[in-house]
Amino acid sequence: GAAPASAHHCLVLGAGDGLSVWKRSGAPLRFVLAAGQPLNELVVQQGPFVMNSRAQIKKAMEDYYYGRNGFEKASQWSST
């Protein structure tokens, strides 16, 4: 009975919730379905970064800026 969701949206489902997927055009339909147990942890988001605290966000942003801790080749990344 919920309103339909359009492209590029995230749906958060709880226990007992269901999902129906359909398309109205001949174009290919693609979606990602991920599931897991709730972690019951604080979530902090800024830009593309999602961490558990503001301090972790700050550290991740610094790592990205300085090319450390997994971001060494970030300047060469591209989206297609």
mmCIF file of the N, C-alpha and C atoms, coordinates in Angstrom:
data_MODEL
# 
_entry.id   MODEL 
# 
loop_
_atom_site.group_PDB 
_atom_site.id 
_atom_site.type_symbol 
_atom_site.label_atom_id 
_atom_site.label_alt_id 
_atom_site.label_comp_id 
_atom_site.label_asym_id 
_atom_site.label_entity_id 
_atom_site.label_seq_id 
_atom_site.pdbx_PDB_ins_code 
_atom_site.Cartn_x 
_atom_site.Cartn_y 
_atom_site.Cartn_z 
_atom_site.occupancy 
_atom_site.B_iso_or_equiv 
_atom_site.pdbx_formal_charge 
_atom_site.auth_seq_id 
_atom_site.auth_comp_id 
_atom_site.auth_asym_id 
_atom_site.auth_atom_id 
_atom_site.pdbx_PDB_model_num 
ATOM 1   N N  . GLY A 1 1  ? 0.789  -1.203 0.000   1.00 0.00 ? 1  GLY A N  1 
ATOM 2   C CA . GLY A 1 1  ? 0.000  0.000  0.000   1.00 0.00 ? 1  GLY A CA 1 
ATOM 3   C C  . GLY A 1 1  ? 0.833  1.269  0.000   1.00 0.00 ? 1  GLY A C  1 
ATOM 4   N N  . ALA A 1 2  ? 2.158  1.168  0.009   1.00 0.00 ? 2  ALA A N  1 
ATOM 5   C CA . ALA A 1 2  ? 2.999  2.366  0.010   1.00 0.00 ? 2  ALA A CA 1 
ATOM 6   C C  . ALA A 1 2  ? 3.096  2.955  -1.391  1.00 0.00 ? 2  ALA A C  1 
ATOM 7   N N  . ALA A 1 3  ? 3.477  4.212  -1.466  1.00 0.00 ? 3  ALA A N  1 
ATOM 8   C CA . ALA A 1 3  ? 3.664  4.888  -2.757  1.00 0.00 ? 3  ALA A CA 1 
ATOM 9   C C  . ALA A 1 3  ? 4.832  4.262  -3.507  1.00 0.00 ? 3  ALA A C  1 
ATOM 10  N N  . PRO A 1 4  ? 4.757  4.192  -4.829  1.00 0.00 ? 4  PRO A N  1 
ATOM 11  C CA . PRO A 1 4  ? 5.875  3.642  -5.611  1.00 0.00 ? 4  PRO A CA 1 
ATOM 12  C C  . PRO A 1 4  ? 7.138  4.488  -5.456  1.00 0.00 ? 4  PRO A C  1 
ATOM 13  N N  . ALA A 1 5  ? 8.285  3.850  -5.506  1.00 0.00 ? 5  ALA A N  1 
ATOM 14  C CA . ALA A 1 5  ? 9.573  4.550  -5.482  1.00 0.00 ? 5  ALA A CA 1 
ATOM 15  C C  . ALA A 1 5  ? 10.105 4.620  -6.901  1.00 0.00 ? 5  ALA A C  1 
ATOM 16  N N  . SER A 1 6  ? 10.720 5.730  -7.249  1.00 0.00 ? 6  SER A N  1 
ATOM 17  C CA . SER A 1 6  ? 11.284 5.881  -8.592  1.00 0.00 ? 6  SER A CA 1 
ATOM 18  C C  . SER A 1 6  ? 12.777 5.565  -8.564  1.00 0.00 ? 6  SER A C  1 
ATOM 19  N N  . ALA A 1 7  ? 13.400 5.747  -9.684  1.00 0.00 ? 7  ALA A N  1 
ATOM 20  C CA . ALA A 1 7  ? 14.825 5.414  -9.836  1.00 0.00 ? 7  ALA A CA 1 
ATOM 21  C C  . ALA A 1 7  ? 15.700 6.169  -8.854  1.00 0.00 ? 7  ALA A C  1 
ATOM 22  N N  . HIS A 1 8  ? 16.799 5.558  -8.483  1.00 0.00 ? 8  HIS A N  1 
ATOM 23  C CA . HIS A 1 8  ? 17.831 6.160  -7.645  1.00 0.00 ? 8  HIS A CA 1 
ATOM 24  C C  . HIS A 1 8  ? 17.356 6.454  -6.227  1.00 0.00 ? 8  HIS A C  1 
ATOM 25  N N  . HIS A 1 9  ? 16.539 5.595  -5.684  1.00 0.00 ? 9  HIS A N  1 
ATOM 26  C CA . HIS A 1 9  ? 16.072 5.740  -4.313  1.00 0.00 ? 9  HIS A CA 1 
ATOM 27  C C  . HIS A 1 9  ? 16.466 4.517  -3.498  1.00 0.00 ? 9  HIS A C  1 
ATOM 28  N N  . CYS A 1 10 ? 16.595 4.708  -2.222  1.00 0.00 ? 10 CYS A N  1 
ATOM 29  C CA . CYS A 1 10 ? 16.907 3.636  -1.290  1.00 0.00 ? 10 CYS A CA 1 
ATOM 30  C C  . CYS A 1 10 ? 15.658 3.353  -0.462  1.00 0.00 ? 10 CYS A C  1 
ATOM 31  N N  . LEU A 1 11 ? 15.267 2.112  -0.403  1.00 0.00 ? 11 LEU A N  1 
ATOM 32  C CA . LEU A 1 11 ? 14.141 1.706  0.419   1.00 0.00 ? 11 LEU A CA 1 
ATOM 33  C C  . LEU A 1 11 ? 14.673 0.923  1.606   1.00 0.00 ? 11 LEU A C  1 
ATOM 34  N N  . VAL A 1 12 ? 14.222 1.262  2.776   1.00 0.00 ? 12 VAL A N  1 
ATOM 35  C CA . VAL A 1 12 ? 14.620 0.538  3.976   1.00 0.00 ? 12 VAL A CA 1 
ATOM 36  C C  . VAL A 1 12 ? 13.403 -0.243 4.449   1.00 0.00 ? 12 VAL A C  1 
ATOM 37  N N  . LEU A 1 13 ? 13.534 -1.558 4.444   1.00 0.00 ? 13 LEU A N  1 
ATOM 38  C CA . LEU A 1 13 ? 12.431 -2.430 4.807   1.00 0.00 ? 13 LEU A CA 1 
ATOM 39  C C  . LEU A 1 13 ? 12.681 -3.027 6.182   1.00 0.00 ? 13 LEU A C  1 
ATOM 40  N N  . GLY A 1 14 ? 11.623 -3.251 6.893   1.00 0.00 ? 14 GLY A N  1 
ATOM 41  C CA . GLY A 1 14 ? 11.719 -3.860 8.209   1.00 0.00 ? 14 GLY A CA 1 
ATOM 42  C C  . GLY A 1 14 ? 11.103 -5.246 8.209   1.00 0.00 ? 14 GLY A C  1 
ATOM 43  N N  . ALA A 1 15 ? 11.074 -5.858 9.370   1.00 0.00 ? 15 ALA A N  1 
ATOM 44  C CA . ALA A 1 15 ? 10.511 -7.196 9.523   1.00 0.00 ? 15 ALA A CA 1 
ATOM 45  C C  . ALA A 1 15 ? 9.067  -7.210 9.030   1.00 0.00 ? 15 ALA A C  1 
ATOM 46  N N  . GLY A 1 16 ? 8.750  -8.170 8.191   1.00 0.00 ? 16 GLY A N  1 
ATOM 47  C CA . GLY A 1 16 ? 7.390  -8.299 7.674   1.00 0.00 ? 16 GLY A CA 1 
ATOM 48  C C  . GLY A 1 16 ? 7.093  -7.458 6.448   1.00 0.00 ? 16 GLY A C  1 
ATOM 49  N N  . ASP A 1 17 ? 8.000  -6.564 6.052   1.00 0.00 ? 17 ASP A N  1 
ATOM 50  C CA . ASP A 1 17 ? 7.799  -5.745 4.854   1.00 0.00 ? 17 ASP A CA 1 
ATOM 51  C C  . ASP A 1 17 ? 8.065  -6.579 3.603   1.00 0.00 ? 17 ASP A C  1 
ATOM 52  N N  . GLY A 1 18 ? 7.428  -6.215 2.522   1.00 0.00 ? 18 GLY A N  1 
ATOM 53  C CA . GLY A 1 18 ? 7.627  -6.890 1.253   1.00 0.00 ? 18 GLY A CA 1 
ATOM 54  C C  . GLY A 1 18 ? 7.991  -5.901 0.167   1.00 0.00 ? 18 GLY A C  1 
ATOM 55  N N  . LEU A 1 19 ? 8.311  -6.426 -1.001  1.00 0.00 ? 19 LEU A N  1 
ATOM 56  C CA . LEU A 1 19 ? 8.742  -5.592 -2.115  1.00 0.00 ? 19 LEU A CA 1 
ATOM 57  C C  . LEU A 1 19 ? 8.229  -6.203 -3.409  1.00 0.00 ? 19 LEU A C  1 
ATOM 58  N N  . SER A 1 20 ? 7.614  -5.392 -4.252  1.00 0.00 ? 20 SER A N  1 
ATOM 59  C CA . SER A 1 20 ? 7.202  -5.801 -5.591  1.00 0.00 ? 20 SER A CA 1 
ATOM 60  C C  . SER A 1 20 ? 7.963  -4.933 -6.581  1.00 0.00 ? 20 SER A C  1 
ATOM 61  N N  . VAL A 1 21 ? 8.472  -5.551 -7.634  1.00 0.00 ? 21 VAL A N  1 
ATOM 62  C CA . VAL A 1 21 ? 9.257  -4.825 -8.636  1.00 0.00 ? 21 VAL A CA 1 
ATOM 63  C C  . VAL A 1 21 ? 8.624  -5.050 -10.005 1.00 0.00 ? 21 VAL A C  1 
ATOM 64  N N  . TRP A 1 22 ? 8.407  -3.955 -10.746 1.00 0.00 ? 22 TRP A N  1 
ATOM 65  C CA . TRP A 1 22 ? 7.897  -4.038 -12.096 1.00 0.00 ? 22 TRP A CA 1 
ATOM 66  C C  . TRP A 1 22 ? 8.400  -2.863 -12.897 1.00 0.00 ? 22 TRP A C  1 
ATOM 67  N N  . LYS A 1 23 ? 8.271  -2.952 -14.204 1.00 0.00 ? 23 LYS A N  1 
ATOM 68  C CA . LYS A 1 23 ? 8.666  -1.850 -15.079 1.00 0.00 ? 23 LYS A CA 1 
ATOM 69  C C  . LYS A 1 23 ? 7.562  -1.589 -16.080 1.00 0.00 ? 23 LYS A C  1 
ATOM 70  N N  . ARG A 1 24 ? 7.532  -0.370 -16.563 1.00 0.00 ? 24 ARG A N  1 
ATOM 71  C CA . ARG A 1 24 ? 6.477  0.031  -17.500 1.00 0.00 ? 24 ARG A CA 1 
ATOM 72  C C  . ARG A 1 24 ? 7.005  0.214  -18.920 1.00 0.00 ? 24 ARG A C  1 
ATOM 73  N N  . SER A 1 25 ? 8.295  0.005  -19.131 1.00 0.00 ? 25 SER A N  1 
ATOM 74  C CA . SER A 1 25 ? 8.870  0.211  -20.456 1.00 0.00 ? 25 SER A CA 1 
ATOM 75  C C  . SER A 1 25 ? 9.614  -1.038 -20.891 1.00 0.00 ? 25 SER A C  1 
ATOM 76  N N  . GLY A 1 26 ? 10.101 -0.998 -22.099 1.00 0.00 ? 26 GLY A N  1 
ATOM 77  C CA . GLY A 1 26 ? 10.890 -2.116 -22.625 1.00 0.00 ? 26 GLY A CA 1 
ATOM 78  C C  . GLY A 1 26 ? 12.352 -2.030 -22.248 1.00 0.00 ? 26 GLY A C  1 
ATOM 79  N N  . ALA A 1 27 ? 12.732 -0.958 -21.559 1.00 0.00 ? 27 ALA A N  1 
ATOM 80  C CA . ALA A 1 27 ? 14.142 -0.788 -21.160 1.00 0.00 ? 27 ALA A CA 1 
ATOM 81  C C  . ALA A 1 27 ? 14.499 -1.810 -20.079 1.00 0.00 ? 27 ALA A C  1 
ATOM 82  N N  . PRO A 1 28 ? 15.762 -2.214 -20.019 1.00 0.00 ? 28 PRO A N  1 
ATOM 83  C CA . PRO A 1 28 ? 16.176 -3.167 -18.979 1.00 0.00 ? 28 PRO A CA 1 
ATOM 84  C C  . PRO A 1 28 ? 15.933 -2.600 -17.581 1.00 0.00 ? 28 PRO A C  1 
ATOM 85  N N  . LEU A 1 29 ? 15.591 -3.459 -16.675 1.00 0.00 ? 29 LEU A N  1 
ATOM 86  C CA . LEU A 1 29 ? 15.377 -3.085 -15.284 1.00 0.00 ? 29 LEU A CA 1 
ATOM 87  C C  . LEU A 1 29 ? 16.508 -3.670 -14.460 1.00 0.00 ? 29 LEU A C  1 
ATOM 88  N N  . ARG A 1 30 ? 17.187 -2.817 -13.699 1.00 0.00 ? 30 ARG A N  1 
ATOM 89  C CA . ARG A 1 30 ? 18.266 -3.268 -12.833 1.00 0.00 ? 30 ARG A CA 1 
ATOM 90  C C  . ARG A 1 30 ? 18.077 -2.666 -11.454 1.00 0.00 ? 30 ARG A C  1 
ATOM 91  N N  . PHE A 1 31 ? 18.318 -3.482 -10.436 1.00 0.00 ? 31 PHE A N  1 
ATOM 92  C CA . PHE A 1 31 ? 18.267 -2.966 -9.077  1.00 0.00 ? 31 PHE A CA 1 
ATOM 93  C C  . PHE A 1 31 ? 19.162 -3.825 -8.191  1.00 0.00 ? 31 PHE A C  1 
ATOM 94  N N  . VAL A 1 32 ? 19.500 -3.282 -7.055  1.00 0.00 ? 32 VAL A N  1 
ATOM 95  C CA . VAL A 1 32 ? 20.343 -3.983 -6.078  1.00 0.00 ? 32 VAL A CA 1 
ATOM 96  C C  . VAL A 1 32 ? 19.500 -4.240 -4.843  1.00 0.00 ? 32 VAL A C  1 
ATOM 97  N N  . LEU A 1 33 ? 19.547 -5.468 -4.370  1.00 0.00 ? 33 LEU A N  1 
ATOM 98  C CA . LEU A 1 33 ? 18.858 -5.834 -3.141  1.00 0.00 ? 33 LEU A CA 1 
ATOM 99  C C  . LEU A 1 33 ? 19.911 -6.312 -2.150  1.00 0.00 ? 33 LEU A C  1 
ATOM 100 N N  . ALA A 1 34 ? 20.035 -5.614 -1.038  1.00 0.00 ? 34 ALA A N  1 
ATOM 101 C CA . ALA A 1 34 ? 21.014 -5.969 -0.005  1.00 0.00 ? 34 ALA A CA 1 
ATOM 102 C C  . ALA A 1 34 ? 20.268 -6.208 1.293   1.00 0.00 ? 34 ALA A C  1 
ATOM 103 N N  . ALA A 1 35 ? 20.743 -7.164 2.062   1.00 0.00 ? 35 ALA A N  1 
ATOM 104 C CA . ALA A 1 35 ? 20.074 -7.482 3.325   1.00 0.00 ? 35 ALA A CA 1 
ATOM 105 C C  . ALA A 1 35 ? 21.120 -7.719 4.406   1.00 0.00 ? 35 ALA A C  1 
ATOM 106 N N  . GLY A 1 36 ? 20.720 -7.496 5.631   1.00 0.00 ? 36 GLY A N  1 
ATOM 107 C CA . GLY A 1 36 ? 21.619 -7.743 6.751   1.00 0.00 ? 36 GLY A CA 1 
ATOM 108 C C  . GLY A 1 36 ? 20.905 -7.502 8.063   1.00 0.00 ? 36 GLY A C  1 
ATOM 109 N N  . GLN A 1 37 ? 21.562 -7.862 9.116   1.00 0.00 ? 37 GLN A N  1 
ATOM 110 C CA . GLN A 1 37 ? 21.030 -7.646 10.454  1.00 0.00 ? 37 GLN A CA 1 
ATOM 111 C C  . GLN A 1 37 ? 21.325 -6.216 10.890  1.00 0.00 ? 37 GLN A C  1 
ATOM 112 N N  . PRO A 1 38 ? 20.414 -5.581 11.600  1.00 0.00 ? 38 PRO A N  1 
ATOM 113 C CA . PRO A 1 38 ? 20.680 -4.225 12.120  1.00 0.00 ? 38 PRO A CA 1 
ATOM 114 C C  . PRO A 1 38 ? 21.895 -4.243 13.055  1.00 0.00 ? 38 PRO A C  1 
ATOM 115 N N  . LEU A 1 39 ? 22.752 -3.239 12.927  1.00 0.00 ? 39 LEU A N  1 
ATOM 116 C CA . LEU A 1 39 ? 23.934 -3.150 13.784  1.00 0.00 ? 39 LEU A CA 1 
ATOM 117 C C  . LEU A 1 39 ? 23.664 -2.357 15.063  1.00 0.00 ? 39 LEU A C  1 
ATOM 118 N N  . ASN A 1 40 ? 22.585 -1.587 15.061  1.00 0.00 ? 40 ASN A N  1 
ATOM 119 C CA . ASN A 1 40 ? 22.258 -0.744 16.216  1.00 0.00 ? 40 ASN A CA 1 
ATOM 120 C C  . ASN A 1 40 ? 23.436 0.147  16.612  1.00 0.00 ? 40 ASN A C  1 
ATOM 121 N N  . GLU A 1 41 ? 24.069 0.756  15.613  1.00 0.00 ? 41 GLU A N  1 
ATOM 122 C CA . GLU A 1 41 ? 25.189 1.671  15.826  1.00 0.00 ? 41 GLU A CA 1 
ATOM 123 C C  . GLU A 1 41 ? 24.837 3.041  15.258  1.00 0.00 ? 41 GLU A C  1 
ATOM 124 N N  . LEU A 1 42 ? 25.472 4.061  15.793  1.00 0.00 ? 42 LEU A N  1 
ATOM 125 C CA . LEU A 1 42 ? 25.318 5.407  15.284  1.00 0.00 ? 42 LEU A CA 1 
ATOM 126 C C  . LEU A 1 42 ? 25.819 5.469  13.843  1.00 0.00 ? 42 LEU A C  1 
ATOM 127 N N  . VAL A 1 43 ? 25.109 6.188  12.994  1.00 0.00 ? 43 VAL A N  1 
ATOM 128 C CA . VAL A 1 43 ? 25.514 6.368  11.600  1.00 0.00 ? 43 VAL A CA 1 
ATOM 129 C C  . VAL A 1 43 ? 25.646 7.853  11.330  1.00 0.00 ? 43 VAL A C  1 
ATOM 130 N N  . VAL A 1 44 ? 26.813 8.266  10.831  1.00 0.00 ? 44 VAL A N  1 
ATOM 131 C CA . VAL A 1 44 ? 27.075 9.659  10.488  1.00 0.00 ? 44 VAL A CA 1 
ATOM 132 C C  . VAL A 1 44 ? 27.469 9.686  9.013   1.00 0.00 ? 44 VAL A C  1 
ATOM 133 N N  . GLN A 1 45 ? 26.831 10.550 8.229   1.00 0.00 ? 45 GLN A N  1 
ATOM 134 C CA . GLN A 1 45 ? 27.095 10.639 6.797   1.00 0.00 ? 45 GLN A CA 1 
ATOM 135 C C  . GLN A 1 45 ? 27.436 12.063 6.420   1.00 0.00 ? 45 GLN A C  1 
ATOM 136 N N  . GLN A 1 46 ? 28.447 12.219 5.579   1.00 0.00 ? 46 GLN A N  1 
ATOM 137 C CA . GLN A 1 46 ? 28.767 13.511 4.978   1.00 0.00 ? 46 GLN A CA 1 
ATOM 138 C C  . GLN A 1 46 ? 29.322 13.236 3.599   1.00 0.00 ? 46 GLN A C  1 
ATOM 139 N N  . GLY A 1 47 ? 28.672 13.769 2.577   1.00 0.00 ? 47 GLY A N  1 
ATOM 140 C CA . GLY A 1 47 ? 29.082 13.491 1.211   1.00 0.00 ? 47 GLY A CA 1 
ATOM 141 C C  . GLY A 1 47 ? 29.039 11.994 0.972   1.00 0.00 ? 47 GLY A C  1 
ATOM 142 N N  . PRO A 1 48 ? 30.083 11.434 0.357   1.00 0.00 ? 48 PRO A N  1 
ATOM 143 C CA . PRO A 1 48 ? 30.080 9.994  0.094   1.00 0.00 ? 48 PRO A CA 1 
ATOM 144 C C  . PRO A 1 48 ? 30.514 9.150  1.299   1.00 0.00 ? 48 PRO A C  1 
ATOM 145 N N  . PHE A 1 49 ? 30.873 9.789  2.386   1.00 0.00 ? 49 PHE A N  1 
ATOM 146 C CA . PHE A 1 49 ? 31.419 9.072  3.543   1.00 0.00 ? 49 PHE A CA 1 
ATOM 147 C C  . PHE A 1 49 ? 30.328 8.735  4.550   1.00 0.00 ? 49 PHE A C  1 
ATOM 148 N N  . VAL A 1 50 ? 30.316 7.495  5.009   1.00 0.00 ? 50 VAL A N  1 
ATOM 149 C CA . VAL A 1 50 ? 29.390 7.030  6.040   1.00 0.00 ? 50 VAL A CA 1 
ATOM 150 C C  . VAL A 1 50 ? 30.227 6.308  7.095   1.00 0.00 ? 50 VAL A C  1 
ATOM 151 N N  . MET A 1 51 ? 30.191 6.826  8.300   1.00 0.00 ? 51 MET A N  1 
ATOM 152 C CA . MET A 1 51 ? 30.993 6.268  9.389   1.00 0.00 ? 51 MET A CA 1 
ATOM 153 C C  . MET A 1 51 ? 30.137 6.225  10.659  1.00 0.00 ? 51 MET A C  1 
ATOM 154 N N  . ASN A 1 52 ? 30.791 5.984  11.803  1.00 0.00 ? 52 ASN A N  1 
ATOM 155 C CA . ASN A 1 52 ? 30.089 5.905  13.080  1.00 0.00 ? 52 ASN A CA 1 
ATOM 156 C C  . ASN A 1 52 ? 30.242 7.141  13.951  1.00 0.00 ? 52 ASN A C  1 
ATOM 157 N N  . SER A 1 53 ? 31.104 8.089  13.563  1.00 0.00 ? 53 SER A N  1 
ATOM 158 C CA . SER A 1 53 ? 31.281 9.301  14.365  1.00 0.00 ? 53 SER A CA 1 
ATOM 159 C C  . SER A 1 53 ? 31.782 10.435 13.474  1.00 0.00 ? 53 SER A C  1 
ATOM 160 N N  . ARG A 1 54 ? 31.639 11.669 13.963  1.00 0.00 ? 54 ARG A N  1 
ATOM 161 C CA . ARG A 1 54 ? 32.164 12.822 13.220  1.00 0.00 ? 54 ARG A CA 1 
ATOM 162 C C  . ARG A 1 54 ? 33.679 12.733 13.109  1.00 0.00 ? 54 ARG A C  1 
ATOM 163 N N  . ALA A 1 55 ? 34.343 12.216 14.144  1.00 0.00 ? 55 ALA A N  1 
ATOM 164 C CA . ALA A 1 55 ? 35.807 12.071 14.104  1.00 0.00 ? 55 ALA A CA 1 
ATOM 165 C C  . ALA A 1 55 ? 36.219 11.109 12.988  1.00 0.00 ? 55 ALA A C  1 
ATOM 166 N N  . GLN A 1 56 ? 35.470 10.023 12.794  1.00 0.00 ? 56 GLN A N  1 
ATOM 167 C CA . GLN A 1 56 ? 35.784 9.078  11.718  1.00 0.00 ? 56 GLN A CA 1 
ATOM 168 C C  . GLN A 1 56 ? 35.536 9.705  10.352  1.00 0.00 ? 56 GLN A C  1 
ATOM 169 N N  . ILE A 1 57 ? 34.495 10.524 10.245  1.00 0.00 ? 57 ILE A N  1 
ATOM 170 C CA . ILE A 1 57 ? 34.231 11.242 8.990   1.00 0.00 ? 57 ILE A CA 1 
ATOM 171 C C  . ILE A 1 57 ? 35.404 12.166 8.682   1.00 0.00 ? 57 ILE A C  1 
ATOM 172 N N  . LYS A 1 58 ? 35.838 12.924 9.677   1.00 0.00 ? 58 LYS A N  1 
ATOM 173 C CA . LYS A 1 58 ? 36.963 13.846 9.488   1.00 0.00 ? 58 LYS A CA 1 
ATOM 174 C C  . LYS A 1 58 ? 38.208 13.089 9.045   1.00 0.00 ? 58 LYS A C  1 
ATOM 175 N N  . LYS A 1 59 ? 38.487 11.948 9.671   1.00 0.00 ? 59 LYS A N  1 
ATOM 176 C CA . LYS A 1 59 ? 39.664 11.140 9.318   1.00 0.00 ? 59 LYS A CA 1 
ATOM 177 C C  . LYS A 1 59 ? 39.550 10.617 7.890   1.00 0.00 ? 59 LYS A C  1 
ATOM 178 N N  . ALA A 1 60 ? 38.365 10.127 7.507   1.00 0.00 ? 60 ALA A N  1 
ATOM 179 C CA . ALA A 1 60 ? 38.167 9.622  6.149   1.00 0.00 ? 60 ALA A CA 1 
ATOM 180 C C  . ALA A 1 60 ? 38.355 10.734 5.120   1.00 0.00 ? 60 ALA A C  1 
ATOM 181 N N  . MET A 1 61 ? 37.857 11.928 5.420   1.00 0.00 ? 61 MET A N  1 
ATOM 182 C CA . MET A 1 61 ? 38.018 13.052 4.497   1.00 0.00 ? 61 MET A CA 1 
ATOM 183 C C  . MET A 1 61 ? 39.486 13.455 4.373   1.00 0.00 ? 61 MET A C  1 
ATOM 184 N N  . GLU A 1 62 ? 40.193 13.441 5.489   1.00 0.00 ? 62 GLU A N  1 
ATOM 185 C CA . GLU A 1 62 ? 41.629 13.736 5.445   1.00 0.00 ? 62 GLU A CA 1 
ATOM 186 C C  . GLU A 1 62 ? 42.378 12.678 4.651   1.00 0.00 ? 62 GLU A C  1 
ATOM 187 N N  . ASP A 1 63 ? 42.052 11.410 4.869   1.00 0.00 ? 63 ASP A N  1 
ATOM 188 C CA . ASP A 1 63 ? 42.693 10.322 4.115   1.00 0.00 ? 63 ASP A CA 1 
ATOM 189 C C  . ASP A 1 63 ? 42.456 10.487 2.624   1.00 0.00 ? 63 ASP A C  1 
ATOM 190 N N  . TYR A 1 64 ? 41.227 10.826 2.251   1.00 0.00 ? 64 TYR A N  1 
ATOM 191 C CA . TYR A 1 64 ? 40.918 11.045 0.839   1.00 0.00 ? 64 TYR A CA 1 
ATOM 192 C C  . TYR A 1 64 ? 41.728 12.213 0.283   1.00 0.00 ? 64 TYR A C  1 
ATOM 193 N N  . TYR A 1 65 ? 41.740 13.325 1.012   1.00 0.00 ? 65 TYR A N  1 
ATOM 194 C CA . TYR A 1 65 ? 42.437 14.523 0.563   1.00 0.00 ? 65 TYR A CA 1 
ATOM 195 C C  . TYR A 1 65 ? 43.932 14.263 0.375   1.00 0.00 ? 65 TYR A C  1 
ATOM 196 N N  . TYR A 1 66 ? 44.536 13.536 1.323   1.00 0.00 ? 66 TYR A N  1 
ATOM 197 C CA . TYR A 1 66 ? 45.982 13.282 1.275   1.00 0.00 ? 66 TYR A CA 1 
ATOM 198 C C  . TYR A 1 66 ? 46.344 11.978 0.581   1.00 0.00 ? 66 TYR A C  1 
ATOM 199 N N  . GLY A 1 67 ? 45.367 11.229 0.066   1.00 0.00 ? 67 GLY A N  1 
ATOM 200 C CA . GLY A 1 67 ? 45.652 10.008 -0.680  1.00 0.00 ? 67 GLY A CA 1 
ATOM 201 C C  . GLY A 1 67 ? 46.217 8.896  0.190   1.00 0.00 ? 67 GLY A C  1 
ATOM 202 N N  . ARG A 1 68 ? 45.635 8.703  1.376   1.00 0.00 ? 68 ARG A N  1 
ATOM 203 C CA . ARG A 1 68 ? 46.108 7.669  2.304   1.00 0.00 ? 68 ARG A CA 1 
ATOM 204 C C  . ARG A 1 68 ? 45.014 6.636  2.561   1.00 0.00 ? 68 ARG A C  1 
ATOM 205 N N  . ASN A 1 69 ? 45.441 5.517  3.152   1.00 0.00 ? 69 ASN A N  1 
ATOM 206 C CA . ASN A 1 69 ? 44.520 4.523  3.720   1.00 0.00 ? 69 ASN A CA 1 
ATOM 207 C C  . ASN A 1 69 ? 43.464 4.031  2.724   1.00 0.00 ? 69 ASN A C  1 
ATOM 208 N N  . GLY A 1 70 ? 43.908 3.633  1.533   1.00 0.00 ? 70 GLY A N  1 
ATOM 209 C CA . GLY A 1 70 ? 42.988 3.119  0.522   1.00 0.00 ? 70 GLY A CA 1 
ATOM 210 C C  . GLY A 1 70 ? 42.616 4.116  -0.556  1.00 0.00 ? 70 GLY A C  1 
ATOM 211 N N  . PHE A 1 71 ? 42.990 5.365  -0.370  1.00 0.00 ? 71 PHE A N  1 
ATOM 212 C CA . PHE A 1 71 ? 42.680 6.398  -1.355  1.00 0.00 ? 71 PHE A CA 1 
ATOM 213 C C  . PHE A 1 71 ? 43.897 6.778  -2.196  1.00 0.00 ? 71 PHE A C  1 
ATOM 214 N N  . GLU A 1 72 ? 44.939 5.946  -2.162  1.00 0.00 ? 72 GLU A N  1 
ATOM 215 C CA . GLU A 1 72 ? 46.187 6.291  -2.859  1.00 0.00 ? 72 GLU A CA 1 
ATOM 216 C C  . GLU A 1 72 ? 45.985 6.554  -4.354  1.00 0.00 ? 72 GLU A C  1 
ATOM 217 N N  . LYS A 1 73 ? 45.071 5.851  -4.993  1.00 0.00 ? 73 LYS A N  1 
ATOM 218 C CA . LYS A 1 73 ? 44.845 6.018  -6.433  1.00 0.00 ? 73 LYS A CA 1 
ATOM 219 C C  . LYS A 1 73 ? 43.530 6.736  -6.735  1.00 0.00 ? 73 LYS A C  1 
ATOM 220 N N  . ALA A 1 74 ? 42.978 7.429  -5.745  1.00 0.00 ? 74 ALA A N  1 
ATOM 221 C CA . ALA A 1 74 ? 41.677 8.086  -5.910  1.00 0.00 ? 74 ALA A CA 1 
ATOM 222 C C  . ALA A 1 74 ? 41.680 9.104  -7.046  1.00 0.00 ? 74 ALA A C  1 
ATOM 223 N N  . SER A 1 75 ? 42.795 9.742  -7.295  1.00 0.00 ? 75 SER A N  1 
ATOM 224 C CA . SER A 1 75 ? 42.837 10.762 -8.364  1.00 0.00 ? 75 SER A CA 1 
ATOM 225 C C  . SER A 1 75 ? 42.641 10.128 -9.743  1.00 0.00 ? 75 SER A C  1 
ATOM 226 N N  . GLN A 1 76 ? 42.818 8.808  -9.849  1.00 0.00 ? 76 GLN A N  1 
ATOM 227 C CA . GLN A 1 76 ? 42.671 8.124  -11.126 1.00 0.00 ? 76 GLN A CA 1 
ATOM 228 C C  . GLN A 1 76 ? 41.296 7.465  -11.278 1.00 0.00 ? 76 GLN A C  1 
ATOM 229 N N  . TRP A 1 77 ? 40.445 7.537  -10.251 1.00 0.00 ? 77 TRP A N  1 
ATOM 230 C CA . TRP A 1 77 ? 39.131 6.918  -10.310 1.00 0.00 ? 77 TRP A CA 1 
ATOM 231 C C  . TRP A 1 77 ? 38.227 7.686  -11.248 1.00 0.00 ? 77 TRP A C  1 
ATOM 232 N N  . SER A 1 78 ? 37.296 6.978  -11.880 1.00 0.00 ? 78 SER A N  1 
ATOM 233 C CA . SER A 1 78 ? 36.297 7.631  -12.722 1.00 0.00 ? 78 SER A CA 1 
ATOM 234 C C  . SER A 1 78 ? 34.995 6.855  -12.636 1.00 0.00 ? 78 SER A C  1 
ATOM 235 N N  . SER A 1 79 ? 33.914 7.540  -12.898 1.00 0.00 ? 79 SER A N  1 
ATOM 236 C CA . SER A 1 79 ? 32.595 6.914  -12.944 1.00 0.00 ? 79 SER A CA 1 
ATOM 237 C C  . SER A 1 79 ? 32.150 6.849  -14.381 1.00 0.00 ? 79 SER A C  1 
ATOM 238 N N  . THR A 1 80 ? 31.513 5.751  -14.743 1.00 0.00 ? 80 THR A N  1 
ATOM 239 C CA . THR A 1 80 ? 31.010 5.624  -16.112 1.00 0.00 ? 80 THR A CA 1 
ATOM 240 C C  . THR A 1 80 ? 29.535 5.364  -16.124 1.00 0.00 ? 80 THR A C  1 
# 
